[in-house]
Amino acid sequence: MRVIAGTLRSRTLTAPPGLSTRPTSDRLRETLFNVLAPRIHNAVFLDLYAGSGAVGIEALSRGASRVTFVERAAPALKVLRANLDRLSLTNGFRIHAGTAGSFLRGPRSQAAEFDIVFLDPPYDAADEYAKILNLLASEASAFLAPNAIVIAEHRRKETLDPQYGPLHRTRLLEQGDAALSFYADNSAAPQ
């Protein structure tokens, strides 16, 4: 794994051992950030189920102003912190060691309004998609900045609902076995 573009371009990243954490492939990350290119500069980015931190680190490399990494698995947190250390990243981010649900249900003071939210739960935890998307569409909607975009990485063959409350899917990109579903509020412009 490597950082695709930006100030940290070509720097290598490590992934947690085993199969419980599935890093977003370099190719899919490149596709994701090609779509996000007009929005990433100075964006406040939330990386839920951060794993190795590859997606959030890519956001920082490409000009996001802040990234919040949310991860509960101790081995993944260890690798995430090691990746940030190896890249000499000391500011512009924070780490929440806990579940995505606990973060979104936590005190509002712990977060900013996020311009971009990326979620990539383990594929075998399919119920997490609906749980988190419904949270973002309801009680955690205050975490979303006006015109925020929410992106879920999921199995290509596992289609997510086209709508969660006011969040409507505006785009679906498929690549290999993976897919990216992009959601925005009804009033937001399509992506």
PyMOL commands that set and color helices and strands:
alter all, ss='L'
color gray80, all
select helices_A, chain A and resi 26-40+54-61+74-86+100-105+108-110+127-137+141-143
alter helices_A, ss='H'
color red, helices_A
select strands_A, chain A and resi 44-48+66-71+93-97+114-119+144-155+163-164+167-175+178-185
alter strands_A, ss='S'
color yellow, strands_A
deselect
rebuild
show_as cartoon
